[in-house]
Amino acid sequence: MFRALGAYLDSIKARDPAPRSRWEVLLYPGVLAVGMHRLAHWLFRGELYFFARLINHLSRFLTAIDIHPGAKIGRHLFIDHGFTVIGETAEIGDNVTIYQCVTLGGTNPTNGVGGKRHPSLEDDVILGAGAQVLGPITVGKRARVGANAVVTQDVPEGATMVGVRARPTLIEANEYQKDFVPYGTPCSEIFDPSTQKLEMLQCEMEQLQKRIAAFAEERSSNGKKTATKGRDRA
């Protein structure tokens, strides 16, 4: 057990440049929340729902992180800072990193049956601060979701999602090959596709305005030449 705890703390230390030792990591609210969730989930599976909920509410009070006892969580989940909500039918793989103010939320099933309502995150996923991942969708392995993105559809493996509604954006192969990129998305290199389209439209409009101005100037110049020739003939 202590070896597994040490490996867990080391995995967080490898993803967070702030702590200087394992002892600091032990003070993280995300570590406490995940540990208490393990107990709550064990009680939940034993159908001791009241006690599972009690542990859940105590954990939320202490950490500001709300993980439903029914959520399934893999190895080495790192919740940085907190203020995170994880729903009942959410499933989280190994080595997933979640930054502050993230919601793994459910959607109202159209068929009236509860069932699977929350997202599934595969291994090595990174969710940036404020990301909202909603509904019974799957976020593929090594995918990254940028800050404040709203994801409502499946995310392919290795994709980087940004914007509202979130859309994939291209990343260089050498970025994808890295084991871990702290803080999710390198904002200096990747831009919102919606912003890129607006900038392209703006450039096209500027080019059209220049062409129209040049055409108007040419027409005005031809008109002056024709008037001058008319006076000369007279």
C-alpha positions as CSV (number, residue, x, y, z in Angstrom):
1,M,0.0,0.0,0.0
2,F,2.8,2.4,0.9
3,R,4.6,1.6,-2.3
4,A,1.4,2.4,-4.3
5,L,1.0,5.6,-2.4
6,G,4.6,6.6,-3.1
7,A,4.1,5.9,-6.8
8,Y,0.9,8.0,-6.8
9,L,2.7,11.0,-5.1
10,D,5.6,10.7,-7.5
11,S,3.3,10.7,-10.5
12,I,1.8,14.0,-9.2
13,K,5.2,15.5,-8.5
14,A,6.3,14.6,-12.1
15,R,3.3,16.6,-13.4
16,D,3.4,19.6,-11.1
17,P,6.6,21.7,-10.9
18,A,5.5,23.4,-7.6
19,P,6.1,20.7,-4.8
20,R,9.6,20.1,-3.5
21,S,8.8,16.8,-1.8
22,R,6.1,14.1,-1.4
23,W,5.1,15.6,1.9
24,E,3.9,18.7,0.1
25,V,1.8,16.6,-2.3
26,L,0.1,14.9,0.7
27,L,-1.4,18.3,1.6
28,Y,-3.0,18.7,-1.8
29,P,-6.9,18.7,-1.6
30,G,-7.0,16.6,-4.7
31,V,-5.0,13.8,-3.1
32,L,-7.3,13.8,0.0
33,A,-10.4,13.9,-2.3
34,V,-9.3,10.9,-4.3
35,G,-8.4,9.0,-1.2
36,M,-11.7,9.6,0.4
37,H,-13.5,8.7,-2.8
38,R,-11.8,5.3,-2.8
39,L,-13.5,4.6,0.5
40,A,-16.8,6.1,-0.6
41,H,-16.7,4.1,-3.8
42,W,-16.0,0.8,-1.9
43,L,-19.1,1.6,0.3
44,F,-21.1,2.4,-2.8
45,R,-20.3,-0.9,-4.4
46,G,-21.4,-2.6,-1.2
47,E,-24.7,-0.8,-1.5
48,L,-24.1,1.2,1.7
49,Y,-25.3,4.3,-0.1
50,F,-25.9,6.5,3.0
51,F,-22.4,6.0,4.4
52,A,-20.9,6.5,0.9
53,R,-22.8,9.8,0.6
54,L,-21.6,10.8,4.1
55,I,-18.0,10.3,3.1
56,N,-18.7,12.2,-0.2
57,H,-20.2,15.2,1.7
58,L,-17.3,15.2,4.2
59,S,-14.8,15.2,1.4
60,R,-16.6,18.0,-0.4
61,F,-16.6,20.1,2.8
62,L,-12.9,19.6,3.3
63,T,-11.6,19.9,-0.3
64,A,-14.2,21.7,-2.4
65,I,-14.1,18.7,-4.7
66,D,-17.3,16.8,-5.3
67,I,-16.8,13.2,-6.6
68,H,-19.9,11.1,-6.7
69,P,-19.3,7.8,-4.9
70,G,-20.4,5.9,-8.0
71,A,-17.7,7.4,-10.3
72,K,-15.0,5.0,-11.5
73,I,-11.5,6.3,-11.2
74,G,-8.3,4.7,-12.4
75,R,-4.7,5.0,-11.1
76,H,-2.9,8.3,-10.5
77,L,-5.7,10.8,-11.0
78,F,-4.3,14.3,-10.3
79,I,-6.9,17.0,-9.4
80,D,-4.9,20.3,-9.1
81,H,-6.3,23.0,-6.8
82,G,-9.9,21.6,-6.8
83,F,-13.4,23.1,-7.2
84,T,-14.1,20.1,-9.5
85,V,-17.4,18.1,-9.9
86,I,-17.4,14.5,-11.2
87,G,-20.7,12.9,-11.8
88,E,-22.0,9.4,-10.8
89,T,-21.5,7.6,-14.1
90,A,-18.2,9.2,-15.0
91,E,-15.3,6.9,-15.8
92,I,-11.7,8.1,-15.6
93,G,-8.6,6.2,-16.8
94,D,-5.0,6.2,-15.6
95,N,-2.7,9.2,-15.3
96,V,-5.5,11.7,-15.9
97,T,-4.9,15.4,-15.0
98,I,-7.7,17.7,-14.1
99,Y,-7.1,21.4,-13.3
100,Q,-9.4,23.6,-11.2
101,C,-13.1,24.4,-11.8
102,V,-13.7,21.4,-14.2
103,T,-17.1,19.6,-14.5
104,L,-17.6,16.1,-15.7
105,G,-21.4,16.7,-16.0
106,G,-24.4,14.7,-17.1
107,T,-27.1,15.5,-19.6
108,N,-30.8,14.7,-19.5
109,P,-31.3,11.4,-21.4
110,T,-33.8,11.8,-24.2
111,N,-35.1,8.3,-23.8
112,G,-36.1,8.9,-20.1
113,V,-33.6,6.3,-18.9
114,G,-30.8,7.4,-16.6
115,G,-28.1,4.9,-17.5
116,K,-24.8,6.4,-18.6
117,R,-25.0,10.2,-18.2
118,H,-21.5,11.4,-17.7
119,P,-18.2,11.4,-19.7
120,S,-15.5,8.7,-19.9
121,L,-11.9,9.9,-19.9
122,E,-9.3,7.5,-21.3
123,D,-5.7,7.3,-20.1
124,D,-3.4,10.4,-20.0
125,V,-6.1,12.9,-20.7
126,I,-5.6,16.6,-19.6
127,L,-8.5,18.9,-18.8
128,G,-7.6,22.6,-18.6
129,A,-9.0,25.0,-16.0
130,G,-12.7,25.6,-16.3
131,A,-13.3,22.9,-18.9
132,Q,-16.8,21.5,-19.1
133,V,-17.2,18.0,-20.4
134,L,-20.8,17.1,-20.7
135,G,-22.8,14.0,-21.4
136,P,-22.0,10.3,-22.1
137,I,-19.1,11.0,-24.4
138,T,-15.6,9.6,-24.6
139,V,-12.4,11.7,-24.5
140,G,-9.7,9.6,-26.2
141,K,-6.2,8.8,-24.9
142,R,-3.8,11.6,-24.5
143,A,-6.4,14.2,-25.6
144,R,-6.2,17.7,-24.2
145,V,-9.1,20.0,-23.5
146,G,-8.2,23.7,-23.2
147,A,-9.3,26.1,-20.5
148,N,-13.0,27.0,-20.5
149,A,-13.7,24.7,-23.4
150,V,-17.2,23.1,-23.5
151,V,-17.0,19.5,-24.9
152,T,-20.3,17.8,-25.9
153,Q,-19.1,15.3,-28.5
154,D,-16.5,12.5,-28.5
155,V,-12.9,13.6,-28.6
156,P,-10.5,11.6,-30.8
157,E,-7.3,10.2,-29.4
158,G,-4.5,12.8,-29.2
159,A,-6.8,15.7,-30.1
160,T,-6.6,19.2,-28.6
161,M,-10.0,20.8,-28.1
162,V,-10.6,24.5,-27.6
163,G,-13.5,26.9,-27.7
164,V,-17.2,26.9,-27.1
165,R,-18.5,24.5,-28.5
166,A,-15.1,22.8,-28.4
167,R,-13.4,22.0,-31.7
168,P,-10.2,20.2,-32.5
169,T,-7.1,22.2,-33.4
170,L,-3.9,20.9,-35.0
171,I,-0.8,20.3,-32.9
172,E,2.7,19.5,-34.1
173,A,3.8,15.8,-33.9
174,N,6.6,16.6,-31.5
175,E,4.1,18.1,-29.0
176,Y,1.9,15.0,-29.2
177,Q,4.9,12.8,-28.5
178,K,5.7,14.4,-25.2
179,D,4.9,12.3,-22.1
180,F,3.2,15.3,-20.4
181,V,2.7,18.9,-21.1
182,P,2.1,20.9,-17.9
183,Y,-1.1,23.0,-17.8
184,G,-2.6,21.3,-20.8
185,T,-2.5,23.5,-24.0
186,P,0.5,25.7,-25.1
187,C,-1.6,28.8,-25.7
188,S,1.3,30.7,-27.5
189,E,1.2,28.1,-30.3
190,I,-2.4,27.0,-30.6
191,F,-5.4,29.3,-31.3
192,D,-9.1,29.0,-31.3
193,P,-10.4,27.9,-34.7
194,S,-13.2,30.4,-34.5
195,T,-10.7,33.2,-34.0
196,Q,-8.6,31.9,-36.9
197,K,-11.6,32.0,-39.2
198,L,-12.5,35.5,-38.2
199,E,-9.0,36.7,-38.9
200,M,-9.0,35.0,-42.3
201,L,-12.3,36.7,-43.2
202,Q,-10.9,40.1,-42.0
203,C,-7.8,39.6,-44.2
204,E,-10.0,38.8,-47.2
205,M,-12.1,41.8,-46.6
206,E,-9.1,44.0,-46.4
207,Q,-7.8,42.6,-49.8
208,L,-11.2,43.2,-51.4
209,Q,-11.3,46.8,-50.1
210,K,-7.9,47.4,-51.6
211,R,-9.0,46.0,-55.0
212,I,-12.2,48.0,-55.0
213,A,-10.2,51.2,-54.1
214,A,-7.7,50.4,-56.9
215,F,-10.6,49.8,-59.4
216,A,-12.2,53.1,-58.4
217,E,-9.0,55.0,-58.8
218,E,-8.4,53.4,-62.2
219,R,-11.9,54.2,-63.4
220,S,-11.5,57.8,-62.2
221,S,-8.2,58.1,-64.0
222,N,-9.7,56.7,-67.2
223,G,-12.6,59.2,-66.9
224,K,-10.2,62.1,-66.6
225,K,-8.2,61.0,-69.7
226,T,-11.4,60.7,-71.7
227,A,-12.5,64.2,-70.7
228,T,-9.1,65.6,-71.6
229,K,-9.2,64.0,-75.1
230,G,-12.7,65.4,-75.6
231,R,-11.5,69.0,-74.9
232,D,-8.5,68.5,-77.2
233,R,-10.7,67.5,-80.1
234,A,-13.0,70.5,-79.5
